[in-house]
Amino acid sequence: MNDNTIITINRECGTGGGEIARLLGEKLGIKVYGRTMLEAVAQQFGITLEELDRVKAQKANWWSDFCRFYQQFGAVSHQTGAIADPTPTSVYYAEKRLLQDLAEKESCIIVGRAGFYIFRNYPNAIHLLLIADHDARIARKQNLTIEEAAKVVDKVDTARDNFVTNVAETSRHDARNYHACLNITGLQPEVVANFLAEQIHHKMATL
C-alpha cells in the first residue's frame, strides 16, 4: 500500500454516477477508471466487453465457480498463460489485479468494479454509494420509452447485484461498506460533484 488516494463510487443504474465521477475527477485532479478499463480484462479472456458483462451478471453456484477457477488457475500457472472459460470469480480477480496495479501508481477514482470491496482494507480509500428513486433513474434514460428504460435499469442493477454478491458475499447496498451513501434524486451532477469534492478534501486531509 502507498499514500495514493483511492475513491470508489458504487451507483445504481440511472443515477448518472459515471458523469458525477468524471466531474469529481476534474475537480480533484484525479483520473477516473470505469467500464473502458475493462477492455484489458476482456482481452485476457479473448471475449468482448458485452460477453464479459454476461459472465459477471451470472448468479453462479459458488462451489462450481470455485472449482472452475481453481482448475483455470492451475492451467495458467503451468501452460501458456492464456485464460479460458471465464467465471465471475476469475473475472473479479483479473479486475482486482488491474485496479490494485493502478492504485499503486497513482491516486484514482474507481467507478463500480466492486472497488469498495477490493480496497476495503486500504486506509487511504474513500467509498461512496450513489442511489436515487427508481422513477428518477428511469427518467434519465430519455432515449427510451418508460417501459424500455425500466427494463434496462432493473437488468443492470440485477447484474451488478449478482456480481457483488458472487465475489464479496455482501450486498452492494449495505451502507456499512461505505463512508457515505447519498440519495441524489433531483440533484444535478455538478451539484453532487461539488459537494463530494468538498467533503473528500476534508477527508483526505485526515488520511
C-alpha positions in Angstrom: 0.0 0.0 0.0 1.0 3.6 -0.5 -0.2 7.1 0.1 -2.3 7.4 -3.1 -5.9 8.3 -2.6 -8.4 5.8 -3.8 -12.1 6.8 -4.3 -14.6 4.1 -5.2 -18.0 5.0 -6.4 -20.7 2.4 -6.5 -24.0 3.5 -8.1 -27.5 2.4 -9.0 -28.2 2.4 -12.7 -29.6 5.7 -13.9 -28.0 7.9 -11.2 -25.5 9.4 -13.5 -22.7 8.0 -11.5 -20.3 8.0 -14.4 -20.8 11.7 -15.1 -20.5 12.6 -11.5 -17.3 10.6 -11.3 -15.9 12.5 -14.3 -16.8 15.9 -12.8 -15.3 14.8 -9.4 -12.1 13.7 -11.1 -11.8 17.1 -12.8 -12.3 18.9 -9.5 -9.8 16.8 -7.6 -7.3 16.3 -10.4 -7.6 12.6 -10.2 -8.1 10.1 -13.1 -11.3 8.1 -13.4 -11.4 4.5 -14.3 -14.6 2.7 -15.2 -16.0 0.5 -17.9 -13.5 1.2 -20.7 -10.7 0.0 -18.4 -12.3 -3.5 -18.7 -11.1 -3.8 -22.3 -7.8 -5.1 -21.0 -9.6 -7.6 -18.8 -11.8 -8.8 -21.7 -8.7 -9.2 -23.9 -7.2 -11.6 -21.3 -10.2 -13.9 -21.8 -10.5 -13.4 -25.5 -14.0 -12.1 -25.3 -15.9 -8.8 -25.9 -17.0 -6.4 -23.2 -20.6 -7.5 -23.7 -19.6 -11.1 -23.2 -17.7 -10.1 -20.1 -20.8 -8.3 -18.8 -22.8 -11.5 -19.2 -20.3 -13.5 -17.3 -20.2 -11.0 -14.4 -24.0 -11.0 -14.3 -24.3 -14.7 -13.8 -25.8 -15.9 -10.5 -23.1 -18.5 -10.1 -23.1 -21.7 -8.0 -20.2 -20.9 -5.6 -18.7 -24.4 -5.5 -18.9 -24.9 -9.2 -17.4 -21.5 -9.9 -14.6 -22.0 -7.4 -13.7 -25.4 -9.0 -13.6 -23.9 -12.4 -11.5 -21.0 -11.2 -9.1 -23.3 -9.4 -8.7 -25.5 -12.5 -8.0 -22.5 -14.7 -5.5 -21.1 -12.2 -3.5 -24.3 -12.4 -3.7 -24.3 -16.2 -2.5 -20.7 -16.4 0.4 -21.4 -14.0 1.7 -24.4 -15.9 0.8 -23.9 -19.5 0.6 -20.9 -21.9 -0.7 -18.2 -19.6 -4.0 -17.9 -21.6 -7.2 -17.7 -19.6 -10.2 -19.7 -20.9 -13.9 -20.2 -19.9 -14.2 -17.1 -17.7 -16.2 -17.2 -14.5 -17.4 -14.4 -12.2 -14.6 -15.3 -9.8 -11.8 -15.3 -12.4 -13.1 -12.0 -13.9 -13.1 -10.5 -10.4 -9.5 -11.5 -9.8 -8.4 -10.1 -13.1 -10.1 -6.8 -12.4 -8.7 -6.8 -8.9 -5.1 -7.2 -10.1 -5.6 -4.4 -12.6 -7.1 -2.0 -10.1 -4.5 -2.6 -7.5 -1.8 -2.0 -10.0 -3.4 1.3 -10.9 -3.8 2.3 -7.3 -0.1 1.6 -6.7 0.9 4.1 -9.4 -1.5 7.0 -8.8 -4.5 8.3 -7.0 -7.7 7.3 -8.8 -11.4 7.2 -8.9 -12.8 3.7 -9.5 -16.4 3.5 -10.8 -18.1 0.2 -9.9 -15.9 -3.0 -10.3 -16.6 -3.9 -6.7 -14.0 -1.4 -5.8 -15.4 -0.8 -2.3 -14.6 -4.5 -1.6 -11.2 -4.7 -3.3 -9.9 -1.7 -1.4 -11.9 -2.3 1.9 -8.7 -2.6 3.9 -6.9 0.4 2.4 -6.7 3.2 5.0 -6.4 5.8 2.2 -9.6 4.7 0.4 -12.9 6.5 0.4 -16.0 4.6 -0.6 -19.2 6.2 -1.9 -22.6 4.8 -2.9 -25.0 6.9 -5.1 -28.7 6.0 -5.2 -31.8 7.6 -6.5 -35.5 7.0 -6.6 -36.5 4.4 -9.2 -38.7 6.7 -11.3 -36.0 9.3 -11.4 -33.5 6.8 -12.6 -35.9 5.6 -15.3 -36.5 9.2 -16.4 -32.8 9.8 -17.1 -33.0 7.2 -19.9 -34.5 9.8 -22.2 -33.8 7.9 -25.5 -36.0 5.0 -24.3 -39.7 4.6 -23.6 -40.6 4.3 -19.9 -41.1 0.5 -20.2 -37.8 0.1 -22.0 -35.9 2.3 -19.5 -37.4 0.3 -16.6 -36.2 -2.9 -18.1 -32.7 -1.6 -18.7 -32.4 -0.1 -15.2 -33.6 -3.3 -13.5 -31.5 -5.6 -15.7 -28.3 -3.6 -15.0 -29.0 -3.3 -11.3 -29.6 -7.1 -11.0 -26.4 -7.8 -12.9 -24.4 -5.6 -10.6 -26.1 -7.1 -7.5 -25.2 -10.6 -8.7 -21.6 -9.8 -9.3 -21.0 -8.2 -5.9 -22.8 -11.0 -4.2 -20.8 -13.6 -6.0 -17.4 -12.1 -5.2 -17.9 -10.2 -2.0 -20.7 -12.1 -0.3 -22.3 -8.8 0.8 -24.9 -6.5 -0.6 -23.7 -3.5 -2.6 -26.5 -1.6 -0.9 -25.2 -2.3 2.6 -24.4 1.1 4.0 -21.7 -0.3 6.2 -19.5 -0.9 3.1 -19.2 2.9 2.5 -18.1 6.1 4.1 -21.1 7.9 2.6 -24.4 6.9 0.9 -26.2 9.6 -1.0 -29.7 9.8 -2.4 -29.2 12.2 -5.2 -32.8 12.3 -6.5 -33.4 15.8 -8.1 -29.8 16.9 -7.8 -27.7 17.9 -10.8 -24.4 16.1 -11.3 -22.5 19.3 -10.9 -24.1 19.9 -7.5 -23.3 16.4 -6.4 -19.7 16.6 -7.6 -19.1 19.9 -5.9 -20.5 18.5 -2.6 -18.4 15.4 -2.8 -15.2 17.3 -3.8 -15.6 19.5 -0.7 -16.2 16.5 1.6 -13.4 14.5 0.1 -10.9 17.3 0.5 -11.7 17.3 4.3 -11.5 13.5 4.4 -8.2 13.4 2.5 -6.7 15.9 5.0 -7.2 13.3 7.8 -5.8 10.3 5.9 
